[in-house]
Amino acid sequence: MVDEVFDIIQDINKADATILLIEQNAMAALSVSDYGYVLETGEIQMEGPGKELLDDERVIDAYLG
């Protein structure tokens, strides 16, 4: 089911629609995001292109293990 939802999100994005995605699964969310924000206790800790955040050691250590 989750894979289907992310497939639909990607299809909508390909149609040039803006999407606000709030998701606890950082790997899945950042892999489909053009730009992302990493929140911790309601505060923005990091932001940037989704692919760059996926490669950021701080994100990997804290959220991707």
CHARMM internal coordinates of N, CA and C (Angstrom, degrees):
IC EDIT
DIST 1 N 1 CA 1.4457
DIST 1 CA 1 C 1.5364
ANGL 1 N 1 CA 1 C 111.04
DIST 1 C 2 N 1.3299
ANGL 1 CA 1 C 2 N 116.49
DIHE 1 N 1 CA 1 C 2 N -44.01
DIST 2 N 2 CA 1.4645
ANGL 1 C 2 N 2 CA 120.76
DIHE 1 CA 1 C 2 N 2 CA -179.24
DIST 2 CA 2 C 1.5243
ANGL 2 N 2 CA 2 C 110.23
DIHE 1 C 2 N 2 CA 2 C -61.60
DIST 2 C 3 N 1.3306
ANGL 2 CA 2 C 3 N 116.58
DIHE 2 N 2 CA 2 C 3 N -43.27
DIST 3 N 3 CA 1.4722
ANGL 2 C 3 N 3 CA 120.36
DIHE 2 CA 2 C 3 N 3 CA 178.54
DIST 3 CA 3 C 1.5235
ANGL 3 N 3 CA 3 C 111.28
DIHE 2 C 3 N 3 CA 3 C -60.09
DIST 3 C 4 N 1.3210
ANGL 3 CA 3 C 4 N 116.53
DIHE 3 N 3 CA 3 C 4 N -39.69
DIST 4 N 4 CA 1.4700
ANGL 3 C 4 N 4 CA 120.53
DIHE 3 CA 3 C 4 N 4 CA 178.75
DIST 4 CA 4 C 1.5291
ANGL 4 N 4 CA 4 C 110.88
DIHE 3 C 4 N 4 CA 4 C -63.46
DIST 4 C 5 N 1.3182
ANGL 4 CA 4 C 5 N 116.65
DIHE 4 N 4 CA 4 C 5 N -42.65
DIST 5 N 5 CA 1.4638
ANGL 4 C 5 N 5 CA 120.69
DIHE 4 CA 4 C 5 N 5 CA 179.70
DIST 5 CA 5 C 1.5226
ANGL 5 N 5 CA 5 C 109.92
DIHE 4 C 5 N 5 CA 5 C -62.20
DIST 5 C 6 N 1.3329
ANGL 5 CA 5 C 6 N 117.52
DIHE 5 N 5 CA 5 C 6 N -44.67
DIST 6 N 6 CA 1.4610
ANGL 5 C 6 N 6 CA 120.13
DIHE 5 CA 5 C 6 N 6 CA 179.83
DIST 6 CA 6 C 1.5243
ANGL 6 N 6 CA 6 C 111.81
DIHE 5 C 6 N 6 CA 6 C -68.02
DIST 6 C 7 N 1.3146
ANGL 6 CA 6 C 7 N 117.95
DIHE 6 N 6 CA 6 C 7 N -32.85
DIST 7 N 7 CA 1.4730
ANGL 6 C 7 N 7 CA 120.61
DIHE 6 CA 6 C 7 N 7 CA 174.15
DIST 7 CA 7 C 1.5243
ANGL 7 N 7 CA 7 C 110.53
DIHE 6 C 7 N 7 CA 7 C -63.04
DIST 7 C 8 N 1.3137
ANGL 7 CA 7 C 8 N 116.71
DIHE 7 N 7 CA 7 C 8 N -42.04
DIST 8 N 8 CA 1.4642
ANGL 7 C 8 N 8 CA 121.19
DIHE 7 CA 7 C 8 N 8 CA 179.33
DIST 8 CA 8 C 1.5299
ANGL 8 N 8 CA 8 C 110.14
DIHE 7 C 8 N 8 CA 8 C -66.34
DIST 8 C 9 N 1.3293
ANGL 8 CA 8 C 9 N 117.15
DIHE 8 N 8 CA 8 C 9 N -41.11
DIST 9 N 9 CA 1.4688
ANGL 8 C 9 N 9 CA 120.87
DIHE 8 CA 8 C 9 N 9 CA 177.77
DIST 9 CA 9 C 1.5213
ANGL 9 N 9 CA 9 C 109.97
DIHE 8 C 9 N 9 CA 9 C -59.20
DIST 9 C 10 N 1.3106
ANGL 9 CA 9 C 10 N 117.62
DIHE 9 N 9 CA 9 C 10 N -43.72
DIST 10 N 10 CA 1.4621
ANGL 9 C 10 N 10 CA 121.16
DIHE 9 CA 9 C 10 N 10 CA 179.61
DIST 10 CA 10 C 1.5247
ANGL 10 N 10 CA 10 C 110.94
DIHE 9 C 10 N 10 CA 10 C -65.59
DIST 10 C 11 N 1.3204
ANGL 10 CA 10 C 11 N 117.80
DIHE 10 N 10 CA 10 C 11 N -38.41
DIST 11 N 11 CA 1.4706
ANGL 10 C 11 N 11 CA 120.88
DIHE 10 CA 10 C 11 N 11 CA 177.64
DIST 11 CA 11 C 1.5275
ANGL 11 N 11 CA 11 C 111.02
DIHE 10 C 11 N 11 CA 11 C -63.56
DIST 11 C 12 N 1.3200
ANGL 11 CA 11 C 12 N 116.42
DIHE 11 N 11 CA 11 C 12 N -42.90
DIST 12 N 12 CA 1.4608
ANGL 11 C 12 N 12 CA 120.51
DIHE 11 CA 11 C 12 N 12 CA 178.92
DIST 12 CA 12 C 1.5217
ANGL 12 N 12 CA 12 C 109.99
DIHE 11 C 12 N 12 CA 12 C -63.70
DIST 12 C 13 N 1.3155
ANGL 12 CA 12 C 13 N 117.21
DIHE 12 N 12 CA 12 C 13 N -41.93
DIST 13 N 13 CA 1.4573
ANGL 12 C 13 N 13 CA 121.44
DIHE 12 CA 12 C 13 N 13 CA -179.73
DIST 13 CA 13 C 1.5305
ANGL 13 N 13 CA 13 C 110.97
DIHE 12 C 13 N 13 CA 13 C -64.62
DIST 13 C 14 N 1.3144
ANGL 13 CA 13 C 14 N 117.97
DIHE 13 N 13 CA 13 C 14 N -37.72
DIST 14 N 14 CA 1.4615
ANGL 13 C 14 N 14 CA 121.52
DIHE 13 CA 13 C 14 N 14 CA 178.28
DIST 14 CA 14 C 1.5270
ANGL 14 N 14 CA 14 C 111.65
DIHE 13 C 14 N 14 CA 14 C -63.74
DIST 14 C 15 N 1.3182
ANGL 14 CA 14 C 15 N 116.33
DIHE 14 N 14 CA 14 C 15 N -22.06
DIST 15 N 15 CA 1.4663
ANGL 14 C 15 N 15 CA 121.40
DIHE 14 CA 14 C 15 N 15 CA 178.07
DIST 15 CA 15 C 1.5256
ANGL 15 N 15 CA 15 C 110.93
DIHE 14 C 15 N 15 CA 15 C -85.99
DIST 15 C 16 N 1.3259
ANGL 15 CA 15 C 16 N 117.03
DIHE 15 N 15 CA 15 C 16 N 16.82
DIST 16 N 16 CA 1.4679
ANGL 15 C 16 N 16 CA 124.12
DIHE 15 CA 15 C 16 N 16 CA 178.39
DIST 16 CA 16 C 1.5233
ANGL 16 N 16 CA 16 C 113.79
DIHE 15 C 16 N 16 CA 16 C 63.84
DIST 16 C 17 N 1.3088
ANGL 16 CA 16 C 17 N 116.62
DIHE 16 N 16 CA 16 C 17 N 30.82
DIST 17 N 17 CA 1.4629
ANGL 16 C 17 N 17 CA 120.80
DIHE 16 CA 16 C 17 N 17 CA 175.16
DIST 17 CA 17 C 1.5261
ANGL 17 N 17 CA 17 C 108.84
DIHE 16 C 17 N 17 CA 17 C -96.95
DIST 17 C 18 N 1.3049
ANGL 17 CA 17 C 18 N 116.20
DIHE 17 N 17 CA 17 C 18 N 143.04
DIST 18 N 18 CA 1.4561
ANGL 17 C 18 N 18 CA 121.27
DIHE 17 CA 17 C 18 N 18 CA 175.77
DIST 18 CA 18 C 1.5193
ANGL 18 N 18 CA 18 C 108.81
DIHE 17 C 18 N 18 CA 18 C -83.70
DIST 18 C 19 N 1.3210
ANGL 18 CA 18 C 19 N 115.73
DIHE 18 N 18 CA 18 C 19 N 136.50
DIST 19 N 19 CA 1.4615
ANGL 18 C 19 N 19 CA 120.86
DIHE 18 CA 18 C 19 N 19 CA -177.87
DIST 19 CA 19 C 1.5261
ANGL 19 N 19 CA 19 C 108.65
DIHE 18 C 19 N 19 CA 19 C -127.56
DIST 19 C 20 N 1.3092
ANGL 19 CA 19 C 20 N 116.49
DIHE 19 N 19 CA 19 C 20 N 133.56
DIST 20 N 20 CA 1.4548
ANGL 19 C 20 N 20 CA 121.94
DIHE 19 CA 19 C 20 N 20 CA 170.98
DIST 20 CA 20 C 1.5216
ANGL 20 N 20 CA 20 C 106.30
DIHE 19 C 20 N 20 CA 20 C -103.68
DIST 20 C 21 N 1.3174
ANGL 20 CA 20 C 21 N 116.29
DIHE 20 N 20 CA 20 C 21 N 113.11
DIST 21 N 21 CA 1.4593
ANGL 20 C 21 N 21 CA 122.23
DIHE 20 CA 20 C 21 N 21 CA -177.47
DIST 21 CA 21 C 1.5201
ANGL 21 N 21 CA 21 C 108.40
DIHE 20 C 21 N 21 CA 21 C -114.08
DIST 21 C 22 N 1.3112
ANGL 21 CA 21 C 22 N 115.50
DIHE 21 N 21 CA 21 C 22 N 124.19
DIST 22 N 22 CA 1.4586
ANGL 21 C 22 N 22 CA 121.27
DIHE 21 CA 21 C 22 N 22 CA 175.81
DIST 22 CA 22 C 1.5221
ANGL 22 N 22 CA 22 C 105.53
DIHE 21 C 22 N 22 CA 22 C -115.55
DIST 22 C 23 N 1.3300
ANGL 22 CA 22 C 23 N 115.56
DIHE 22 N 22 CA 22 C 23 N 116.00
DIST 23 N 23 CA 1.4574
ANGL 22 C 23 N 23 CA 120.09
DIHE 22 CA 22 C 23 N 23 CA -170.20
DIST 23 CA 23 C 1.5218
ANGL 23 N 23 CA 23 C 110.30
DIHE 22 C 23 N 23 CA 23 C -146.72
DIST 23 C 24 N 1.3214
ANGL 23 CA 23 C 24 N 116.94
DIHE 23 N 23 CA 23 C 24 N 137.75
DIST 24 N 24 CA 1.4511
ANGL 23 C 24 N 24 CA 121.24
DIHE 23 CA 23 C 24 N 24 CA 178.50
DIST 24 CA 24 C 1.5264
ANGL 24 N 24 CA 24 C 112.33
DIHE 23 C 24 N 24 CA 24 C -81.38
DIST 24 C 25 N 1.3160
ANGL 24 CA 24 C 25 N 117.82
DIHE 24 N 24 CA 24 C 25 N -21.82
DIST 25 N 25 CA 1.4596
ANGL 24 C 25 N 25 CA 121.31
DIHE 24 CA 24 C 25 N 25 CA 178.60
DIST 25 CA 25 C 1.5321
ANGL 25 N 25 CA 25 C 108.02
DIHE 24 C 25 N 25 CA 25 C -81.11
DIST 25 C 26 N 1.3341
ANGL 25 CA 25 C 26 N 115.73
DIHE 25 N 25 CA 25 C 26 N 92.30
DIST 26 N 26 CA 1.4641
ANGL 25 C 26 N 26 CA 121.12
DIHE 25 CA 25 C 26 N 26 CA -173.86
DIST 26 CA 26 C 1.5185
ANGL 26 N 26 CA 26 C 112.31
DIHE 25 C 26 N 26 CA 26 C -60.21
DIST 26 C 27 N 1.3116
ANGL 26 CA 26 C 27 N 118.04
DIHE 26 N 26 CA 26 C 27 N -40.96
DIST 27 N 27 CA 1.4645
ANGL 26 C 27 N 27 CA 121.48
DIHE 26 CA 26 C 27 N 27 CA -178.76
DIST 27 CA 27 C 1.5321
ANGL 27 N 27 CA 27 C 110.33
DIHE 26 C 27 N 27 CA 27 C -60.81
DIST 27 C 28 N 1.3075
ANGL 27 CA 27 C 28 N 116.98
DIHE 27 N 27 CA 27 C 28 N -49.34
DIST 28 N 28 CA 1.4656
ANGL 27 C 28 N 28 CA 120.75
DIHE 27 CA 27 C 28 N 28 CA -178.44
DIST 28 CA 28 C 1.5236
ANGL 28 N 28 CA 28 C 111.01
DIHE 27 C 28 N 28 CA 28 C -65.89
DIST 28 C 29 N 1.3279
ANGL 28 CA 28 C 29 N 116.93
DIHE 28 N 28 CA 28 C 29 N -45.18
DIST 29 N 29 CA 1.4654
ANGL 28 C 29 N 29 CA 120.54
DIHE 28 CA 28 C 29 N 29 CA -176.85
DIST 29 CA 29 C 1.5211
ANGL 29 N 29 CA 29 C 111.87
DIHE 28 C 29 N 29 CA 29 C -64.98
DIST 29 C 30 N 1.3262
ANGL 29 CA 29 C 30 N 116.72
DIHE 29 N 29 CA 29 C 30 N -47.18
DIST 30 N 30 CA 1.4634
ANGL 29 C 30 N 30 CA 119.73
DIHE 29 CA 29 C 30 N 30 CA -176.89
DIST 30 CA 30 C 1.5193
ANGL 30 N 30 CA 30 C 112.27
DIHE 29 C 30 N 30 CA 30 C -70.88
DIST 30 C 31 N 1.3187
ANGL 30 CA 30 C 31 N 117.39
DIHE 30 N 30 CA 30 C 31 N -27.68
DIST 31 N 31 CA 1.4649
ANGL 30 C 31 N 31 CA 119.77
DIHE 30 CA 30 C 31 N 31 CA -179.62
DIST 31 CA 31 C 1.5249
ANGL 31 N 31 CA 31 C 112.27
DIHE 30 C 31 N 31 CA 31 C -69.31
DIST 31 C 32 N 1.3347
ANGL 31 CA 31 C 32 N 118.09
DIHE 31 N 31 CA 31 C 32 N -22.32
DIST 32 N 32 CA 1.4681
ANGL 31 C 32 N 32 CA 120.86
DIHE 31 CA 31 C 32 N 32 CA 178.88
DIST 32 CA 32 C 1.5209
ANGL 32 N 32 CA 32 C 112.56
DIHE 31 C 32 N 32 CA 32 C -108.27
DIST 32 C 33 N 1.3385
ANGL 32 CA 32 C 33 N 116.98
DIHE 32 N 32 CA 32 C 33 N 1.82
DIST 33 N 33 CA 1.4650
ANGL 32 C 33 N 33 CA 120.95
DIHE 32 CA 32 C 33 N 33 CA -174.78
DIST 33 CA 33 C 1.5170
ANGL 33 N 33 CA 33 C 112.40
DIHE 32 C 33 N 33 CA 33 C -94.47
DIST 33 C 34 N 1.3328
ANGL 33 CA 33 C 34 N 115.16
DIHE 33 N 33 CA 33 C 34 N 138.44
DIST 34 N 34 CA 1.4539
ANGL 33 C 34 N 34 CA 119.95
DIHE 33 CA 33 C 34 N 34 CA 170.00
DIST 34 CA 34 C 1.5220
ANGL 34 N 34 CA 34 C 109.40
DIHE 33 C 34 N 34 CA 34 C -74.27
DIST 34 C 35 N 1.3226
ANGL 34 CA 34 C 35 N 116.27
DIHE 34 N 34 CA 34 C 35 N -37.63
DIST 35 N 35 CA 1.4564
ANGL 34 C 35 N 35 CA 122.28
DIHE 34 CA 34 C 35 N 35 CA -177.62
DIST 35 CA 35 C 1.5215
ANGL 35 N 35 CA 35 C 107.50
DIHE 34 C 35 N 35 CA 35 C -145.45
DIST 35 C 36 N 1.3198
ANGL 35 CA 35 C 36 N 117.41
DIHE 35 N 35 CA 35 C 36 N 143.86
DIST 36 N 36 CA 1.4515
ANGL 35 C 36 N 36 CA 119.80
DIHE 35 CA 35 C 36 N 36 CA -177.67
DIST 36 CA 36 C 1.5092
ANGL 36 N 36 CA 36 C 113.37
DIHE 35 C 36 N 36 CA 36 C -139.50
DIST 36 C 37 N 1.3016
ANGL 36 CA 36 C 37 N 114.18
DIHE 36 N 36 CA 36 C 37 N 159.93
DIST 37 N 37 CA 1.4607
ANGL 36 C 37 N 37 CA 123.19
DIHE 36 CA 36 C 37 N 37 CA 174.27
DIST 37 CA 37 C 1.5208
ANGL 37 N 37 CA 37 C 106.90
DIHE 36 C 37 N 37 CA 37 C -125.73
DIST 37 C 38 N 1.3113
ANGL 37 CA 37 C 38 N 116.64
DIHE 37 N 37 CA 37 C 38 N 135.46
DIST 38 N 38 CA 1.4538
ANGL 37 C 38 N 38 CA 121.10
DIHE 37 CA 37 C 38 N 38 CA 176.36
DIST 38 CA 38 C 1.5219
ANGL 38 N 38 CA 38 C 106.73
DIHE 37 C 38 N 38 CA 38 C -106.39
DIST 38 C 39 N 1.3318
ANGL 38 CA 38 C 39 N 115.54
DIHE 38 N 38 CA 38 C 39 N 118.32
DIST 39 N 39 CA 1.4630
ANGL 38 C 39 N 39 CA 121.42
DIHE 38 CA 38 C 39 N 39 CA -178.94
DIST 39 CA 39 C 1.5168
ANGL 39 N 39 CA 39 C 110.32
DIHE 38 C 39 N 39 CA 39 C -103.54
DIST 39 C 40 N 1.3076
ANGL 39 CA 39 C 40 N 114.93
DIHE 39 N 39 CA 39 C 40 N 145.14
DIST 40 N 40 CA 1.4573
ANGL 39 C 40 N 40 CA 120.92
DIHE 39 CA 39 C 40 N 40 CA 172.43
DIST 40 CA 40 C 1.5126
ANGL 40 N 40 CA 40 C 107.07
DIHE 39 C 40 N 40 CA 40 C -138.39
DIST 40 C 41 N 1.2973
ANGL 40 CA 40 C 41 N 116.85
DIHE 40 N 40 CA 40 C 41 N 122.22
DIST 41 N 41 CA 1.4653
ANGL 40 C 41 N 41 CA 124.30
DIHE 40 CA 40 C 41 N 41 CA -175.37
DIST 41 CA 41 C 1.5303
ANGL 41 N 41 CA 41 C 111.70
DIHE 40 C 41 N 41 CA 41 C 47.49
DIST 41 C 42 N 1.3269
ANGL 41 CA 41 C 42 N 114.82
DIHE 41 N 41 CA 41 C 42 N 43.83
DIST 42 N 42 CA 1.4610
ANGL 41 C 42 N 42 CA 121.00
DIHE 41 CA 41 C 42 N 42 CA 175.40
DIST 42 CA 42 C 1.5122
ANGL 42 N 42 CA 42 C 115.72
DIHE 41 C 42 N 42 CA 42 C 80.29
DIST 42 C 43 N 1.3111
ANGL 42 CA 42 C 43 N 118.25
DIHE 42 N 42 CA 42 C 43 N 2.52
DIST 43 N 43 CA 1.4651
ANGL 42 C 43 N 43 CA 122.58
DIHE 42 CA 42 C 43 N 43 CA -178.83
DIST 43 CA 43 C 1.5291
ANGL 43 N 43 CA 43 C 109.63
DIHE 42 C 43 N 43 CA 43 C -112.87
DIST 43 C 44 N 1.3280
ANGL 43 CA 43 C 44 N 116.68
DIHE 43 N 43 CA 43 C 44 N 138.05
DIST 44 N 44 CA 1.4629
ANGL 43 C 44 N 44 CA 120.88
DIHE 43 CA 43 C 44 N 44 CA 175.96
DIST 44 CA 44 C 1.5208
ANGL 44 N 44 CA 44 C 108.40
DIHE 43 C 44 N 44 CA 44 C -70.88
DIST 44 C 45 N 1.3215
ANGL 44 CA 44 C 45 N 116.14
DIHE 44 N 44 CA 44 C 45 N 120.47
DIST 45 N 45 CA 1.4645
ANGL 44 C 45 N 45 CA 121.83
DIHE 44 CA 44 C 45 N 45 CA 179.43
DIST 45 CA 45 C 1.5263
ANGL 45 N 45 CA 45 C 112.07
DIHE 44 C 45 N 45 CA 45 C -99.51
DIST 45 C 46 N 1.3349
ANGL 45 CA 45 C 46 N 115.88
DIHE 45 N 45 CA 45 C 46 N -34.49
DIST 46 N 46 CA 1.4625
ANGL 45 C 46 N 46 CA 121.73
DIHE 45 CA 45 C 46 N 46 CA -179.31
DIST 46 CA 46 C 1.5105
ANGL 46 N 46 CA 46 C 108.56
DIHE 45 C 46 N 46 CA 46 C -149.21
DIST 46 C 47 N 1.3262
ANGL 46 CA 46 C 47 N 115.26
DIHE 46 N 46 CA 46 C 47 N 155.67
DIST 47 N 47 CA 1.4534
ANGL 46 C 47 N 47 CA 119.96
DIHE 46 CA 46 C 47 N 47 CA 174.21
DIST 47 CA 47 C 1.5182
ANGL 47 N 47 CA 47 C 108.72
DIHE 46 C 47 N 47 CA 47 C -153.53
DIST 47 C 48 N 1.3310
ANGL 47 CA 47 C 48 N 115.00
DIHE 47 N 47 CA 47 C 48 N 156.16
DIST 48 N 48 CA 1.4530
ANGL 47 C 48 N 48 CA 119.87
DIHE 47 CA 47 C 48 N 48 CA 178.70
DIST 48 CA 48 C 1.5105
ANGL 48 N 48 CA 48 C 110.85
DIHE 47 C 48 N 48 CA 48 C 155.93
DIST 48 C 49 N 1.3195
ANGL 48 CA 48 C 49 N 116.50
DIHE 48 N 48 CA 48 C 49 N -177.45
DIST 49 N 49 CA 1.4609
ANGL 48 C 49 N 49 CA 120.07
DIHE 48 CA 48 C 49 N 49 CA 177.22
DIST 49 CA 49 C 1.5315
ANGL 49 N 49 CA 49 C 110.62
DIHE 48 C 49 N 49 CA 49 C -56.85
DIST 49 C 50 N 1.3211
ANGL 49 CA 49 C 50 N 116.02
DIHE 49 N 49 CA 49 C 50 N 139.59
DIST 50 N 50 CA 1.4650
ANGL 49 C 50 N 50 CA 121.11
DIHE 49 CA 49 C 50 N 50 CA -176.54
DIST 50 CA 50 C 1.5121
ANGL 50 N 50 CA 50 C 113.63
DIHE 49 C 50 N 50 CA 50 C -53.41
DIST 50 C 51 N 1.3175
ANGL 50 CA 50 C 51 N 117.01
DIHE 50 N 50 CA 50 C 51 N -44.93
DIST 51 N 51 CA 1.4742
ANGL 50 C 51 N 51 CA 120.73
DIHE 50 CA 50 C 51 N 51 CA -178.49
DIST 51 CA 51 C 1.5259
ANGL 51 N 51 CA 51 C 111.32
DIHE 50 C 51 N 51 CA 51 C -64.57
DIST 51 C 52 N 1.3391
ANGL 51 CA 51 C 52 N 117.29
DIHE 51 N 51 CA 51 C 52 N -36.99
DIST 52 N 52 CA 1.4654
ANGL 51 C 52 N 52 CA 120.06
DIHE 51 CA 51 C 52 N 52 CA 178.02
DIST 52 CA 52 C 1.5281
ANGL 52 N 52 CA 52 C 111.29
DIHE 51 C 52 N 52 CA 52 C -68.13
DIST 52 C 53 N 1.3257
ANGL 52 CA 52 C 53 N 116.64
DIHE 52 N 52 CA 52 C 53 N -39.40
DIST 53 N 53 CA 1.4603
ANGL 52 C 53 N 53 CA 119.48
DIHE 52 CA 52 C 53 N 53 CA 177.89
DIST 53 CA 53 C 1.5242
ANGL 53 N 53 CA 53 C 111.04
DIHE 52 C 53 N 53 CA 53 C -64.53
DIST 53 C 54 N 1.3390
ANGL 53 CA 53 C 54 N 117.17
DIHE 53 N 53 CA 53 C 54 N -36.02
DIST 54 N 54 CA 1.4628
ANGL 53 C 54 N 54 CA 120.29
DIHE 53 CA 53 C 54 N 54 CA 177.47
DIST 54 CA 54 C 1.5201
ANGL 54 N 54 CA 54 C 111.56
DIHE 53 C 54 N 54 CA 54 C -61.43
DIST 54 C 55 N 1.3202
ANGL 54 CA 54 C 55 N 117.28
DIHE 54 N 54 CA 54 C 55 N -30.64
DIST 55 N 55 CA 1.4581
ANGL 54 C 55 N 55 CA 121.99
DIHE 54 CA 54 C 55 N 55 CA -178.51
DIST 55 CA 55 C 1.5289
ANGL 55 N 55 CA 55 C 113.35
DIHE 54 C 55 N 55 CA 55 C -93.52
DIST 55 C 56 N 1.3212
ANGL 55 CA 55 C 56 N 117.80
DIHE 55 N 55 CA 55 C 56 N -4.58
DIST 56 N 56 CA 1.4654
ANGL 55 C 56 N 56 CA 122.03
DIHE 55 CA 55 C 56 N 56 CA -178.25
DIST 56 CA 56 C 1.5362
ANGL 56 N 56 CA 56 C 109.13
DIHE 55 C 56 N 56 CA 56 C -74.66
DIST 56 C 57 N 1.3243
ANGL 56 CA 56 C 57 N 116.00
DIHE 56 N 56 CA 56 C 57 N 125.37
DIST 57 N 57 CA 1.4654
ANGL 56 C 57 N 57 CA 121.11
DIHE 56 CA 56 C 57 N 57 CA -177.90
DIST 57 CA 57 C 1.5247
ANGL 57 N 57 CA 57 C 112.78
DIHE 56 C 57 N 57 CA 57 C -57.22
DIST 57 C 58 N 1.3334
ANGL 57 CA 57 C 58 N 117.36
DIHE 57 N 57 CA 57 C 58 N -35.16
DIST 58 N 58 CA 1.4710
ANGL 57 C 58 N 58 CA 120.19
DIHE 57 CA 57 C 58 N 58 CA 179.48
DIST 58 CA 58 C 1.5223
ANGL 58 N 58 CA 58 C 111.09
DIHE 57 C 58 N 58 CA 58 C -65.15
DIST 58 C 59 N 1.3197
ANGL 58 CA 58 C 59 N 116.94
DIHE 58 N 58 CA 58 C 59 N -40.26
DIST 59 N 59 CA 1.4681
ANGL 58 C 59 N 59 CA 121.19
DIHE 58 CA 58 C 59 N 59 CA 178.49
DIST 59 CA 59 C 1.5293
ANGL 59 N 59 CA 59 C 109.78
DIHE 58 C 59 N 59 CA 59 C -68.72
DIST 59 C 60 N 1.3243
ANGL 59 CA 59 C 60 N 115.75
DIHE 59 N 59 CA 59 C 60 N -43.66
DIST 60 N 60 CA 1.4641
ANGL 59 C 60 N 60 CA 120.43
DIHE 59 CA 59 C 60 N 60 CA 179.71
DIST 60 CA 60 C 1.5251
ANGL 60 N 60 CA 60 C 110.22
DIHE 59 C 60 N 60 CA 60 C -59.60
DIST 60 C 61 N 1.3221
ANGL 60 CA 60 C 61 N 116.50
DIHE 60 N 60 CA 60 C 61 N -49.03
DIST 61 N 61 CA 1.4824
ANGL 60 C 61 N 61 CA 120.20
DIHE 60 CA 60 C 61 N 61 CA -178.31
DIST 61 CA 61 C 1.5211
ANGL 61 N 61 CA 61 C 112.10
DIHE 60 C 61 N 61 CA 61 C -64.27
DIST 61 C 62 N 1.3302
ANGL 61 CA 61 C 62 N 117.13
DIHE 61 N 61 CA 61 C 62 N -42.83
DIST 62 N 62 CA 1.4680
ANGL 61 C 62 N 62 CA 120.13
DIHE 61 CA 61 C 62 N 62 CA -173.43
DIST 62 CA 62 C 1.5244
ANGL 62 N 62 CA 62 C 113.59
DIHE 61 C 62 N 62 CA 62 C -82.79
DIST 62 C 63 N 1.3425
ANGL 62 CA 62 C 63 N 117.89
DIHE 62 N 62 CA 62 C 63 N -34.70
DIST 63 N 63 CA 1.4630
ANGL 62 C 63 N 63 CA 119.84
DIHE 62 CA 62 C 63 N 63 CA -169.07
DIST 63 CA 63 C 1.5146
ANGL 63 N 63 CA 63 C 114.96
DIHE 62 C 63 N 63 CA 63 C -123.87
DIST 63 C 64 N 1.3252
ANGL 63 CA 63 C 64 N 117.84
DIHE 63 N 63 CA 63 C 64 N -22.08
DIST 64 N 64 CA 1.4633
ANGL 63 C 64 N 64 CA 119.09
DIHE 63 CA 63 C 64 N 64 CA -174.58
DIST 64 CA 64 C 1.5289
ANGL 64 N 64 CA 64 C 112.30
DIHE 63 C 64 N 64 CA 64 C -109.33
DIST 64 C 65 N 1.3285
ANGL 64 CA 64 C 65 N 116.04
DIHE 64 N 64 CA 64 C 65 N -14.39
DIST 65 N 65 CA 1.4490
ANGL 64 C 65 N 65 CA 122.74
DIHE 64 CA 64 C 65 N 65 CA 176.06
DIST 65 CA 65 C 1.4671
ANGL 65 N 65 CA 65 C 114.25
DIHE 64 C 65 N 65 CA 65 C 57.53
END
COOR INIT
IC SEED 1 N 1 CA 1 C
IC BUILD
